[in-house]
Amino acid sequence: MSRYSTKVSVLVLTFLLLFSTLALAAEESPDYFTVVDQKGNTVFKTEMKVHKGDWYIGPDNKKYTVVEVKEDKAVAEYDREVDLISEDSKLPSALSELSTSEAPLAKGKDKKTVALYHTHSSESFVPTSGTHSEKGLGDIHNVVNKLATELEQKGVKVINAGESNGPHDGGAYARSRRTAKKLAQKSPDAIFDVHRDGVPDKSQYLTKVNGKQVAKVRLVVGRQNPGMKANDKFAKQLKYVTDKKYPGLVKGIYYAKGSYNQDLSPRATLLEFGTHTITEDDAKESTVFFSNAVTSLISAQAQGAENVTNEQNSGAFRSLLIILGVVIIGMLGYLFANEGSLNGVINRIKEFFGREFAGISDGNDEE
């Protein structure tokens, strides 16, 4: 067998082993995770797969970092209480002076745009439809439509993708990325991927706002997004505004492993409206109030938005450096595999640049 054939065989075997491991992990993943602090007190529960290194900002703004995961249980260490806008020195002062009144309508040239879609478009609510998931579009589609209506009534322009990205499997985010990319190209002021959680205990996901029973909303930020700092800031701002207007409506912010297509926009956030054991109406009622907070935030002065954009650009630059680093390491590895020694690699690089610079010199002589 040639050396080339051996390399190909090793790569194929490595891929198959990796694929098998991922498939096995998916099969053995529990229905939901319970995260507790080091005293055994429940911090939060989630259907999303919890990984060591994830962190969570609770409704009281206390931050916990996951330090251990074993089967369906995880332990999180208390870090500190987070000031949601402590670093936002340029955030409009109006943001900190919001009252509990309804958000003003955005009009004319100040009209803002929000884009909506649902990666897990089959998600449903058992009390409403008798199932947690349906073929095609589930109850979550109706929640997205309700959120769109509420935003439009407040003067916000809404781009509602409304298309199915089913089935609910490991490829859902790859499929919905096409949708998210199209939405991001329209440069909206916010992009929301709307979901519901899958934890049985509905009591953790219900609250009352102005005397009405509504679903709590959890924000999810992907911590593997190179531009995550901008998305983090936006999520914190959104929680801050919502807390001021409707305390307890936002359940918390979960920083999960993955990117959730949030690398496409500095103002992209995943929203979870309740869980599968509440009713569709509970989730819809929540959009009435949550839309007010969204409108207040995105109607703020442009100064705050510039900060987010700059951070996203710096994140993109870091991402480019990472890609270049991977390419360089890959090239060096390839050269080492073919040359068999470090000296051979150095000589090959010298030979390459010697030819290239010689060509440039020849071209200059012709001119």
QUILIN-V683915 format. One line per field, one symbol per residue. ss: DSSP state (h for helix, s for strand, l for the rest). A space follows every 10 residues. Layout:
ss = ???
//
This chain:
ss = llhhhhhhhh hhhhhhhhhh hhhhhhhhll llssssllll lsssssllll llllssssll lsssssssss llssssssss slllllllll llhhhhhlll lllllllhhh llssssslll llsllhhhhl llslllllhh hhhhhhhhhh hhhlllssss llllllllll lhhhhhhhhh hhhhllllls ssssssslll lhhhhssssl lsssslssss sslllllhhh hhhhhhhhhh hhhhhlllls ssssssllll lhhhlllsss sssssllllh hhhhhhhhhh hhhhhhhhll lhhhhhhhhh hhhhhhhhhh hhhhhhhhhh hhhhhhhhhl lhhhhhhhhh hhhhhhhhhh hhhhhhl
//
